[in-house]
Amino acid sequence: MAGRIRDEDIALVRERVRIDEVIEQHVTLRNAGGGSRKGLCPFHDEKSPSFNVTPSRGMYYCFGCGAGGDAFTFLQEVEGITFTEAVERLAGRVGVQLRYVDGAAGPRRDPNQRARLVEANRVAAAYFVDQLTASSDARTGRQFLTDRGFDRAAAETFGVGFAPRGGEALLAHLRAAGFSDDELLKAGLVAQGSRGSYDRFRGRLIWPIRDVSGDVVGFGARRLFDDDRIEAKYLNTPETPIYKKSQVLYGVDLARRPISRASQAVVVEGYTDVMACHEAGVTTAIATCGTAFGTEHARILRRLMLDHDEFRGEVIFTFDGDEAGQNAAMRAFEGDQQFVAQTYVAVEPAGLDPCDLRLQQGDASVRELIAKRVPLYRFVLANVARKYDLDRADQRVDATAEAARLVAAIRDRSKVEAFAREIASTIGVDVEDVRAHIRAAGQRGSAPAPQRERAEVPPDAPSLGDERFADERELLQAVVQYPHVAADRVEGLDVDDFTHPVARAVWELIEKNPPLPSSESAWVPGLRDAAADDATRRVLAALATQPLRTNGDVEATLMSALVARLQELTTRRRIEELKSRLQRTNPVDEATEYNRMFGELVALEQQRRTLRERAVGTTT
């Protein structure tokens, strides 16, 4: 496998790609003046557009939810792909031949491969749908859907199809459509046997599996006939260049916007459960595809729910009430810290899954099941309590210790006290004993998972958007948006002229990475790459896209005025500090020091007046 893509090639792709053309594949943009474009944010539900794109600086930023970045970031977020995949995809679009650090020339995969495999899956999906309605063998599949309460409209919504029982029907259809056997093997649509290629899915009901953008990347196939030589009830597409089961969620293409709008995701266990939930009005339902819910799935949901550093949204798991369901709940709880969300569990008392529940009791029963969710920790706590004989003192101690370990892992520290009281009530012990066990569990626990680096901003620090930082913010906006003007107008500006920690971090980045006239359009995205923390990256995206308070383009005189204004504020702070020291200095006993500071004060006052004249006089 080739190594890391060379930095100069990444920069070349960034320079050649038009970010608005990339984004317009997902968002309708309109001109907003000043070279900017605006549309409805794809990352959260909104009625008034707050999603801004600035093509000249290659950046986007949403003033509603804070999402921002460059073309690579957008593809990563909206399509759930890696940075490398985003670069390779855009490189193919703008005709850049990528090179890798280890010296291997060319892309690690054919840049057109994804498009071909996606197209093969699309054609196959359409073929399966036709077969479900046209084939006499598909009668069993149609009956399967009917028996589970799904009509033809539901089947069409989810693209359910049927794979012919013969071994080469799909293969022949796709060959006729111009696909090679090698492409079909790579897509997982056919398999290779001693007698050649043959259809992977035969005589099965088929569900297309789509990624976030709606592309068909794989299939799930349900066994229908007793003579099916593969006994597994469900058969999924194997791992392919475009299908990674740890990175796909069935139904996410339909659930994406409802998840974003409601900040809620319902994780069920199968294709028919997803269909049942959606048909019942629970349109945030999704499912994993032949694997347990894991880290990559959590990342997808975190993106869809815009779950960054705050506790928002909820993930609801549906489990059977049996031992397997309880074990699944424990696995989910152990992975709960992978994403910031309130995690719940919905278990039907009789052990019915959503599909059977809807079939037996109707749509309302599915909605009620989700509405009656309980916190996952409470479900797990109940399971812990059942393991012990709580009439015995030693068993209560053991139960308390195990429950405390669960609470010690909960990320929302504000809820720990309430959880401690609930443990005490459930197990029948004093709340102080529970608190002691929680403290001990926290001290014995493993080191916390590494968090994303961020600027050293105190928890109670004001936002850079606060009015008191308006001058710092506007100067940085001017520099970021008009680097060619700032080049020889910010001399003498120092990091100490900025008081907000993120503003200081941005200025230090600018000092270390000055813009080059030949690549100004790629400069801000390059600054984002060089930033050490998420706070600085988000602020850079906002600075690059938010209009300045001053109307029109920034010219040299205005840039000088903005610099002078910031330096004047710094001088004022120094004057106030010096006045305070003078008040504490005895002019008789410390005459020399007093006179020195007084002279410095006079000089600073003169400097302040000069800066004030530059700041005010040049802007009128």
Disulfide bonds with the S-S distance in Angstrom:
none
